[in-house]
Structure formats: C-alpha cells, structure tokens
Amino acid sequence: MWEKRVTVLEQEIDAARQLISGLLGDNAALAETVEGLQGALDSRILIEQAKGVVMGRLDVTAEFAFEILRTAARDDREKIGVVAATIVASRRTPAEIAKSLREEPMRLEEERLN
C-alpha cells in the first residue's frame, strides 16, 4: 500500500517538475521577447529624437529628416539607430549627414520648410 502511494507521489512530483520546467522555459522566452521589444522601442525613440534634431538644424520636414537618416545609414552600412545615436549625442552634424546633403543640395533647398 505504501509503495503504491510512493509511486503516485513520485509521478505527481515528476509532473510538477515538468510543469515548472515548462513554465520556466516560457518565462525565459517571454523575457527574451520583452527584451527585444524594449530594444526596438529604445531605438525608435532615438530615431525620433534624431529626426527632431535634423529638422531643427536643417529646417526640413520630418519625412525628409528620416530620409536623410536612412540614406546616411545605408551609405555607411550602419543601422539607422547607430546614426541616430551619433546625431543626438553631437552638437555638430555628423560627417555622413553632411556628405549626403552635399550630394543633393537642390533637394535640400526644395525640402526646407521656410
């Protein structure tokens, strides 16, 4: 009789272990997803800040400011978030942005707000 109870308890313990293991695995996957989403949000916030800086420095629309960021990132084979961080951190317009603008001076004049 005790052996039967011990066997049942061992089975219940094994089931509980599997459940806990599954929950921990789900928790790790969820934490990884949250981390990825937080990184994307942080990058997006930085890109929006950089757009604002470019808009203020060059007096251009938000769309053109984003195009400038994207072009600079593509030309330098960098992620747009890296270019955005450089712009936000510096009081000067980074070289990759200045180069992009020198290549299209007429476009810059067309896109200016005033």
C-alpha positions as CSV (number, residue, x, y, z in Angstrom):
1,M,0.0,0.0,0.0
2,W,2.8,2.5,0.9
3,E,4.7,1.5,-2.3
4,K,1.6,2.5,-4.3
5,R,1.4,5.8,-2.6
6,V,5.1,6.5,-3.0
7,T,4.8,5.6,-6.7
8,V,1.8,8.0,-7.1
9,L,3.7,10.8,-5.2
10,E,6.7,10.3,-7.4
11,Q,4.6,10.5,-10.5
12,E,3.0,13.7,-9.2
13,I,6.4,15.1,-8.4
14,D,7.7,14.3,-11.9
15,A,4.6,16.0,-13.4
16,A,5.1,19.1,-11.2
17,R,8.8,19.2,-12.3
18,Q,7.8,19.1,-15.9
19,L,5.2,21.8,-15.4
20,I,7.8,24.0,-13.6
21,S,10.3,23.4,-16.3
22,G,7.8,24.3,-19.0
23,L,6.9,27.5,-17.1
24,L,10.5,28.5,-16.7
25,G,11.1,27.9,-20.4
26,D,8.1,30.0,-21.3
27,N,9.2,32.7,-18.8
28,A,12.7,32.8,-20.5
29,A,11.1,33.1,-23.9
30,L,8.8,35.8,-22.7
31,A,11.8,37.7,-21.1
32,E,13.7,37.4,-24.4
33,T,10.7,38.8,-26.3
34,V,10.3,41.7,-23.8
35,E,14.0,42.5,-24.1
36,G,13.7,42.6,-27.9
37,L,10.7,44.8,-27.9
38,Q,12.3,47.2,-25.4
39,G,15.4,47.4,-27.6
40,A,13.2,48.2,-30.6
41,L,11.3,50.9,-28.6
42,D,14.5,52.4,-27.4
43,S,15.9,52.5,-31.0
44,R,12.7,54.1,-32.3
45,I,12.8,56.8,-29.6
46,L,16.3,57.6,-30.5
47,I,15.4,57.8,-34.2
48,E,12.6,60.1,-33.4
49,Q,14.9,62.3,-31.4
50,A,17.4,62.4,-34.2
51,K,14.7,63.3,-36.7
52,G,13.8,66.3,-34.5
53,V,17.5,67.3,-34.3
54,V,17.9,67.1,-38.1
55,M,14.6,69.0,-38.6
56,G,15.8,71.8,-36.2
57,R,19.3,72.0,-37.7
58,L,18.2,71.9,-41.4
59,D,14.7,73.3,-41.2
60,V,13.2,70.3,-43.1
61,T,10.1,68.2,-42.8
62,A,10.0,65.0,-40.6
63,E,9.8,62.8,-43.7
64,F,12.9,64.4,-45.3
65,A,14.8,64.2,-42.0
66,F,14.0,60.5,-41.8
67,E,15.2,60.1,-45.4
68,I,18.4,61.8,-44.5
69,L,19.0,59.4,-41.6
70,R,18.1,56.4,-43.7
71,T,20.4,57.5,-46.6
72,A,23.3,58.1,-44.2
73,A,22.9,54.8,-42.5
74,R,22.7,53.0,-45.9
75,D,25.8,54.8,-47.2
76,D,27.8,54.0,-44.1
77,R,26.4,50.4,-43.9
78,E,25.2,51.2,-40.4
79,K,22.0,50.6,-38.6
80,I,19.8,53.7,-38.5
81,G,19.8,53.6,-34.7
82,V,23.6,54.0,-34.7
83,V,23.4,57.0,-37.0
84,A,20.6,58.4,-34.8
85,A,22.6,58.0,-31.6
86,T,25.5,59.8,-33.2
87,I,23.3,62.7,-34.2
88,V,21.6,63.0,-30.8
89,A,25.0,62.8,-29.0
90,S,26.7,65.5,-31.0
91,R,26.2,69.2,-31.3
92,R,27.6,69.1,-34.9
93,T,26.0,67.4,-37.9
94,P,27.9,64.1,-38.4
95,A,30.1,63.8,-41.5
96,E,27.8,61.1,-43.1
97,I,24.9,63.5,-42.9
98,A,26.9,66.5,-44.3
99,K,28.2,64.3,-47.1
100,S,24.7,63.2,-48.0
101,L,23.5,66.8,-48.1
102,R,26.4,68.0,-50.2
103,E,25.4,65.4,-52.8
104,E,21.9,66.7,-53.1
105,P,22.0,70.5,-52.4
106,M,19.0,71.2,-54.6
107,R,16.9,68.6,-52.9
108,L,17.7,70.1,-49.5
109,E,16.5,73.5,-50.7
110,E,13.3,72.0,-52.1
111,E,12.6,70.3,-48.7
112,R,13.2,73.2,-46.5
113,L,10.2,74.4,-44.6
114,N,10.8,78.2,-45.0
